[in-house]
Amino acid sequence: MDPVSRLLSERERNPSALLPFVVLAIGLHAGAATGIWIAGRSGSTLPAHLPSVSVRLVRPETILPRGPRSVPAHRADAPRPQARPTPPPQPEPKATEPPLTEPVRRASETAMAAPGARATPAPAPPASEGEASGGLSVGGGTDTPGIPSDFQFTYYVERMLALIEARWYKPPVSGSPRACVRFTIARSGRVDGIQLEESSGVPSYDRAALRALYAANPLPPLPPAYPKSTLTVHLSFSE
């Protein structure tokens, strides 16, 4: 016989062995039911605490609508503001035509000129020999002119002399020395061919004249109206 069949047959022969367990289970269930009933009874006797809410009654006529405030109408007997009399219109001043000045006349004459005619600018006076800026002068000690006769741009010569003189530091010498220097200005303003044509007899004075030209290099470009590509200048440095 297997163990399971043997265990079942033993339980059938001894049915009183399960009785204590059955009685214990019935007693536990009865006690639990009694405790639940007693707890329910005791809880139902306690007063319930509910939150209190205060209510205030407001009459409808005390509620005022929120809207724009009404503007009181003007009283019928209130005096009305009187309109101010408008002043009569004054006549506008007539614009007087300004007198025709000389520049306006010239512009009118130019505008009335025949189409295709162009204004020819007046040529500048040629730079004269010996034109000086401080101790500098155009022209050398030889018979060669300081600048060519076809170079008629005096403003360029004055600018050139001012730039060179600003870089000429005269050494302290006695007497009235004079040094002549020859150089060439290219179309772009670059100075080339600087050489001493006539010495002053004082080496420091000659070197100061040459240094002024090297320091002023390059000069402003040649005027566009000048037809040649270079300009040869003979310049004198004197006290």
C-alpha positions as CSV (number, residue, x, y, z in Angstrom):
1,M,0.0,0.0,0.0
2,D,1.3,3.5,-0.9
3,P,1.8,6.1,1.9
4,V,-1.2,8.3,0.8
5,S,-3.6,5.4,1.0
6,R,-2.3,4.3,4.3
7,L,-2.7,7.9,5.7
8,L,-6.3,8.0,4.5
9,S,-7.2,4.7,6.0
10,E,-5.8,5.7,9.3
11,R,-7.9,8.9,9.3
12,E,-11.0,6.9,8.6
13,R,-10.3,4.6,11.6
14,N,-9.7,7.6,13.9
15,P,-12.3,10.3,13.1
16,S,-12.1,11.8,16.6
17,A,-8.6,13.2,16.0
18,L,-9.9,16.2,13.9
19,L,-12.6,17.2,16.4
20,P,-10.4,19.5,18.6
21,F,-9.3,21.5,15.5
22,V,-12.9,21.9,14.3
23,V,-14.0,23.1,17.7
24,L,-11.1,25.6,17.9
25,A,-11.9,27.1,14.5
26,I,-15.6,27.6,15.4
27,G,-14.6,29.3,18.7
28,L,-12.3,31.7,16.9
29,H,-14.8,32.7,14.3
30,A,-17.5,33.3,17.0
31,G,-15.1,35.5,19.0
32,A,-14.2,37.6,16.0
33,A,-17.9,38.1,15.1
34,T,-18.7,39.2,18.7
35,G,-15.8,41.7,18.8
36,I,-17.0,43.3,15.5
37,W,-20.5,43.6,16.8
38,I,-19.4,45.3,20.0
39,A,-17.2,47.7,18.2
40,G,-20.0,48.7,15.9
41,R,-22.3,49.4,18.8
42,S,-19.8,51.5,20.7
43,G,-19.0,53.6,17.6
44,S,-22.6,54.4,16.8
45,T,-23.1,56.0,20.2
46,L,-20.4,58.6,19.7
47,P,-21.5,61.9,18.4
48,A,-20.3,62.9,14.9
49,H,-18.3,66.1,14.6
50,L,-19.2,67.9,11.4
51,P,-17.6,71.2,10.2
52,S,-19.8,74.3,10.8
53,V,-20.3,76.8,8.0
54,S,-21.6,80.3,8.6
55,V,-23.9,81.7,5.9
56,R,-24.7,85.5,5.5
57,L,-27.8,86.5,3.7
58,V,-27.4,89.6,1.5
59,R,-30.4,91.4,0.1
60,P,-30.5,91.9,-3.7
61,E,-31.1,95.6,-3.5
62,T,-27.8,96.2,-1.6
63,I,-25.7,94.8,-4.5
64,L,-24.5,97.6,-6.7
65,P,-23.5,96.8,-10.3
66,R,-19.9,97.5,-11.2
67,G,-19.9,99.6,-14.3
68,P,-19.0,103.0,-15.6
69,R,-20.1,105.8,-13.4
70,S,-23.0,107.8,-14.9
71,V,-22.2,111.4,-15.6
72,P,-24.9,113.7,-14.3
73,A,-26.7,115.5,-17.0
74,H,-26.5,119.3,-17.3
75,R,-29.3,121.1,-15.7
76,A,-31.6,122.9,-18.0
77,D,-31.1,126.2,-16.1
78,A,-27.3,126.0,-16.0
79,P,-25.6,128.7,-18.1
80,R,-24.0,127.5,-21.3
81,P,-20.5,128.5,-22.2
82,Q,-20.4,131.2,-24.8
83,A,-18.4,130.6,-28.0
84,R,-15.5,132.9,-28.6
85,P,-15.7,135.0,-31.7
86,T,-13.4,133.9,-34.4
87,P,-11.0,136.6,-35.6
88,P,-11.3,137.7,-39.2
89,P,-8.8,136.0,-41.6
90,Q,-5.8,138.1,-42.3
91,P,-4.3,138.4,-45.8
92,E,-1.3,136.2,-46.3
93,P,1.9,138.1,-47.0
94,K,3.1,137.9,-50.6
95,A,6.4,136.2,-51.1
96,T,8.9,138.6,-52.6
97,E,11.3,137.1,-55.1
98,P,14.9,137.6,-53.9
99,P,17.1,139.6,-56.2
100,L,19.1,137.7,-58.7
101,T,22.6,137.5,-57.5
102,E,25.7,137.1,-59.6
103,P,26.2,133.3,-59.0
104,V,22.5,132.7,-60.0
105,R,23.0,134.8,-63.1
106,R,26.1,132.8,-64.1
107,A,24.2,129.5,-63.5
108,S,21.3,130.8,-65.6
109,E,23.6,131.8,-68.4
110,T,25.3,128.4,-68.2
111,A,22.0,126.6,-68.3
112,M,20.9,128.6,-71.3
113,A,24.1,127.8,-73.2
114,A,23.9,125.7,-76.3
115,P,23.8,121.9,-75.7
116,G,27.1,120.2,-76.1
117,A,29.1,123.2,-75.1
118,R,31.4,122.5,-72.1
119,A,32.9,125.0,-69.7
120,T,36.7,125.3,-70.1
121,P,38.5,125.9,-66.8
122,A,40.9,128.8,-66.7
123,P,44.5,127.6,-66.7
124,A,46.5,128.2,-63.6
125,P,49.3,130.7,-63.8
126,P,52.7,129.1,-64.4
127,A,55.0,128.7,-61.4
128,S,57.6,131.4,-61.5
129,E,61.2,130.9,-60.9
130,G,62.4,131.7,-57.4
131,E,59.0,131.0,-55.8
132,A,60.0,130.2,-52.2
133,S,58.5,128.6,-49.2
134,G,60.6,129.7,-46.2
135,G,64.2,128.9,-47.1
136,L,63.3,126.9,-50.2
137,S,63.0,128.2,-53.7
138,V,62.4,126.7,-57.1
139,G,65.5,127.1,-59.3
140,G,69.2,126.2,-59.1
141,G,72.4,127.9,-59.5
142,T,72.8,126.9,-63.1
143,D,71.0,128.2,-66.2
144,T,68.5,125.3,-66.0
145,P,65.0,126.4,-65.0
146,G,63.6,125.1,-61.6
147,I,60.7,123.4,-63.3
148,P,59.6,123.0,-66.9
149,S,57.7,125.9,-68.5
150,D,54.8,123.7,-69.4
151,F,54.1,122.8,-65.8
152,Q,51.4,125.3,-64.9
153,F,50.1,124.0,-61.6
154,T,51.2,126.4,-58.9
155,Y,49.2,124.7,-56.2
156,Y,51.3,121.5,-56.6
157,V,54.6,123.4,-56.4
158,E,53.4,125.2,-53.2
159,R,52.4,121.8,-51.6
160,M,55.7,120.2,-52.6
161,L,57.7,123.0,-51.0
162,A,55.7,122.9,-47.8
163,L,56.2,119.1,-47.4
164,I,59.9,119.3,-48.0
165,E,60.4,122.3,-45.7
166,A,58.5,120.5,-42.9
167,R,61.2,117.8,-43.0
168,W,64.2,120.2,-43.4
169,Y,66.2,120.5,-40.1
170,K,68.7,123.4,-40.6
171,P,72.0,122.9,-38.9
172,P,73.5,125.8,-37.0
173,V,75.9,127.4,-39.5
174,S,77.2,130.9,-39.9
175,G,76.9,133.0,-43.0
176,S,74.3,132.4,-45.8
177,P,75.0,129.0,-47.2
178,R,73.1,127.8,-50.3
179,A,72.7,124.2,-51.6
180,C,71.0,123.2,-54.9
181,V,69.5,119.7,-55.3
182,R,68.1,118.1,-58.4
183,F,65.4,115.3,-58.3
184,T,62.6,113.7,-60.4
185,I,59.0,113.2,-59.4
186,A,57.2,110.2,-61.0
187,R,53.5,110.1,-61.9
188,S,52.7,108.3,-58.6
189,G,54.7,111.0,-56.5
190,R,57.7,108.8,-56.0
191,V,61.0,110.9,-55.8
192,D,63.9,109.5,-57.8
193,G,67.4,110.7,-58.8
194,I,68.2,112.8,-55.8
195,Q,71.6,114.4,-56.3
196,L,73.5,117.5,-55.1
197,E,74.0,120.0,-58.0
198,E,75.7,122.8,-56.1
199,S,77.3,122.4,-52.6
200,S,77.0,125.1,-49.9
201,G,80.5,124.4,-48.8
202,V,79.2,123.1,-45.4
203,P,78.9,119.3,-45.5
204,S,76.3,119.2,-42.7
205,Y,74.1,121.7,-44.5
206,D,74.3,119.7,-47.7
207,R,73.4,116.5,-45.9
208,A,70.4,118.2,-44.2
209,A,69.1,119.3,-47.7
210,L,69.4,115.7,-49.0
211,R,67.8,114.2,-45.9
212,A,64.8,116.5,-46.3
213,L,64.1,115.1,-49.8
214,Y,64.5,111.5,-48.7
215,A,62.1,112.1,-45.7
216,A,59.5,113.8,-47.9
217,N,59.5,110.9,-50.4
218,P,56.9,110.1,-51.7
219,L,55.3,113.4,-52.7
220,P,51.7,113.8,-53.9
221,P,50.9,112.3,-57.3
222,L,51.3,114.6,-60.3
223,P,48.2,116.5,-61.5
224,P,46.1,114.3,-63.9
225,A,46.1,117.2,-66.4
226,Y,49.9,117.2,-66.7
227,P,50.6,115.2,-69.9
228,K,54.1,114.0,-69.0
229,S,54.9,111.0,-66.8
230,T,57.7,112.7,-64.8
231,L,58.7,116.1,-63.5
232,T,62.3,117.3,-63.0
233,V,62.8,119.9,-60.3
234,H,65.8,122.0,-59.3
235,L,65.5,123.2,-55.7
236,S,67.6,125.6,-53.7
237,F,68.1,125.4,-49.9
238,S,69.2,128.8,-48.4
239,E,68.9,130.7,-45.2
